[in-house]
Amino acid sequence: MARAIRIEYPGAFYHVTCRGNERRLIFQDDVDRYKFLDILGASLKNFDVSLHGYVLMNNHFHLIVETNDTNKGE
């Protein structure tokens, strides 16, 4: 079942999480974690989102993000 559509507005906070299939590892080592953080940093700039906190576990991660602007259908 798909999740409900998120309501978007500037200044909205979201708890974003992702877990590996069948709780498998998504990060094998620190190299994977640093690569993820590099991609995350670029994505935050690209989508104009602020990161307020994060946790990287072996098989999942959590992000607390804030939208600075809404997605204008771009």
Contacts in CASP RR format, 6 or more apart in sequence:
PFRMAT RR
TARGET T0000
AUTHOR 0000-0000-0000
METHOD contacts of the structure
MODEL  1
MARAIRIEYPGAFYHVTCRGNERRLIFQDDVDRYKFLDILGASLKNFDVS
LHGYVLMNNHFHLIVETNDTNKGE
6 12 0 8 1.000
6 14 0 8 1.000
8 67 0 8 1.000
8 70 0 8 1.000
8 71 0 8 1.000
9 67 0 8 1.000
9 70 0 8 1.000
10 67 0 8 1.000
10 68 0 8 1.000
10 69 0 8 1.000
10 70 0 8 1.000
11 66 0 8 1.000
11 67 0 8 1.000
11 68 0 8 1.000
12 66 0 8 1.000
12 67 0 8 1.000
13 52 0 8 1.000
13 64 0 8 1.000
13 65 0 8 1.000
13 66 0 8 1.000
14 63 0 8 1.000
14 64 0 8 1.000
14 65 0 8 1.000
14 66 0 8 1.000
14 67 0 8 1.000
15 62 0 8 1.000
15 63 0 8 1.000
15 64 0 8 1.000
16 62 0 8 1.000
16 63 0 8 1.000
16 64 0 8 1.000
16 65 0 8 1.000
17 60 0 8 1.000
17 61 0 8 1.000
17 62 0 8 1.000
17 63 0 8 1.000
18 26 0 8 1.000
18 60 0 8 1.000
18 61 0 8 1.000
19 26 0 8 1.000
19 59 0 8 1.000
19 60 0 8 1.000
20 26 0 8 1.000
20 59 0 8 1.000
20 60 0 8 1.000
23 59 0 8 1.000
23 60 0 8 1.000
24 59 0 8 1.000
25 58 0 8 1.000
25 59 0 8 1.000
26 32 0 8 1.000
26 58 0 8 1.000
26 59 0 8 1.000
26 60 0 8 1.000
26 61 0 8 1.000
27 33 0 8 1.000
27 36 0 8 1.000
27 56 0 8 1.000
27 57 0 8 1.000
27 58 0 8 1.000
27 59 0 8 1.000
33 56 0 8 1.000
36 56 0 8 1.000
36 61 0 8 1.000
37 56 0 8 1.000
40 51 0 8 1.000
40 54 0 8 1.000
40 63 0 8 1.000
41 51 0 8 1.000
43 49 0 8 1.000
44 50 0 8 1.000
44 51 0 8 1.000
44 65 0 8 1.000
47 71 0 8 1.000
48 67 0 8 1.000
48 68 0 8 1.000
48 69 0 8 1.000
49 65 0 8 1.000
49 66 0 8 1.000
49 67 0 8 1.000
49 68 0 8 1.000
50 65 0 8 1.000
50 66 0 8 1.000
50 68 0 8 1.000
51 63 0 8 1.000
51 64 0 8 1.000
51 65 0 8 1.000
52 64 0 8 1.000
52 65 0 8 1.000
52 66 0 8 1.000
53 63 0 8 1.000
53 64 0 8 1.000
54 61 0 8 1.000
54 62 0 8 1.000
54 63 0 8 1.000
54 64 0 8 1.000
55 61 0 8 1.000
55 62 0 8 1.000
END
